[in-house]
Every structure is written in structure tokens, then in C-alpha cells.
Amino acid sequence: MLCNICPRRCGAERTETRGGGVCAMPAGIVAAKAMLHQWEEPVLSGTNGAGCVFFSGCNLGCVFCQNGKISHENFGKVLSPARLREIFFELIAQGAHCIDLVSPTHFTPWVLETLEDPLPVPVVWNSGGYERVETLKTLEGRVQIYLPDLKYALEKPARELSCAGDYFPVAAAAIDEMLRQVGPYRIGDDGLMKSGVIIRHLVLPGQLENTKAVIDYVSAHFPPHTVLFSLMSQYTPQLGASGALARRLNHAEYRAAVRYMTDCGITDGFCQELSSAKEEYTPIFDLQGV
């Protein structure tokens, strides 16, 4: 296939045996781990955990990626759609409250095959937010919860840190399409999310102005009780990081971000304490479960 699944629309040739394009993935599905994950948002993890499937490759080039082994180094195992659906039910049998598809964008056509028949738990589309609206439309009715990042509202950090200067307009349009499909968020009596959109934003060291711009956009664009907003603090410096990215987020930066979020009137969401960031946020990718 000549791939135009994601906003890169690079037209790369992807075959069953050869990867191409920005994601460097072949045609088909490649995954690195399947597990119950306790460190998603509480409305997803609940008491048992979210049933996460971590896919390999990525259509972004984030220099700070915590999952670099699979996003940048292409580590993973080829799976058939039938095997992926089996994995879903194995996770559900272990008690998963949802099936959490982590970075599935560049595998959309093949993942869709696994979702032709409904699952007994919500399906979560957990992505970097850099999506084509046309591709998202193929997911309508198959995905109950969208969990996109909104990494940037400013062009400069998007270009320098993720090689995607057009990130904000692309992600903003994508999130609007996600909301159109699933509507305002719904949480059941059990405290678990049934449908809706959670927008995630990771506060980066030295990038408070970008965080404020993201918060400005979310607070102005989405009416109360429409989307949930998750302000994340668990930035971890990666090997070779330089400048502010070579250190962890400090308390003053994160407190300033939380205060700004509160001042802007965002109350539908989640914040963390810096001390709550744990190594478990980043799984060990060892092909377990796949």
C-alpha cells in the first residue's frame, strides 16, 4: 500500500515485509506489549486496570518520548487482526475495564478489522492527537473513548520537539471530530468512563507558555462538562536531552500550570502531584501478552 493514513500523507510504500514512511512500520499490525495498566486516568484504570495494547512505531518524532524503544526503534511483534482480537479478550478475562489502544493511528485499517464486532468494554483510542479527520471518520461507532494528547498550541515547540509544525491545527481538528463522534463525556455509577473524550497535556520543563496556550484553547473552545482534561506531570528526561529537557519538571512549573488551569475555569479533569510520577508509567517492553 501507498500510505496516507496520518497527516504526514507521505505516500510511503508499506508491505507485509517492509516498513516505510515516518512511522517505519509495515502493512499490518506490530505491537510490543499487552498488559493491565494501573496508571491511566482513574476513570479508565479503575481498580483492575486498563487493558493496554502498546503498538510499535509512531507518526510523530517527539524527542522526549518515554516509549522510545517502540516508537523510534521499531521494537515489536507482527500480529494478525485475529490475534489482536484474542488479546483483547485475554485482557478482558483478566479484569480490564477497557481496551486501551496506545498509538494505533498508523495501523488504523487493520485495527478496524478487530473492532467489527463490539467488545463488552469500551474501546479507548489513545493517540498523540496528530490524526487525519478522514481516517478518524472510519472509526465512528467502533471507538467509545478518545484519549488524544494536545501536546502543543504553539508552532515552534511542535516543530522543534516533534517535527510537526502543523501539529496544533491538525490536532484541534482531530479532537473536534472525536467529540462529534462520541459526544460529551459520560461516567457511570461505578466511576468508570463509558464514552467521551479525555484531552491529555504533558507539561514540559521550560515550556510553560506552551502549556498556558493549550489551556487557553481548551477552556475557550470546549464548554464545561464536554471533555475531560488531564494535566500530566510525569516528564522524564531521555538520553541525550539538552537544555530544559535535560531535567525533570519542577514543582514551581507544575504548580503554575495547575493554578493557570484553575484560573481558566477548567474543573472537568485531573491533575497530579509531582511525587505521584512513578516508573510504572513507562512499561518495560518485552513482548509480554502479545
Beta strands, then each sheet from edge to edge (+ up, - down):
strand 1: 2-3
strand 2: 12-13
strand 3: 29-37
strand 4: 50-55
strand 5: 77-79
strand 6: 99-102
strand 7: 123-127
strand 8: 145-148
strand 9: 186-187
strand 10: 193-202
strand 11: 228-232
strand 12: 269-270
sheet 1: 1+ 2-
sheet 2: 5+ 3- 4+ 6+ 7+ 8+ 10+ 9-
sheet 3: 5+ 3- 4+ 6+ 7+ 8+ 10+ 11+ 12+
end
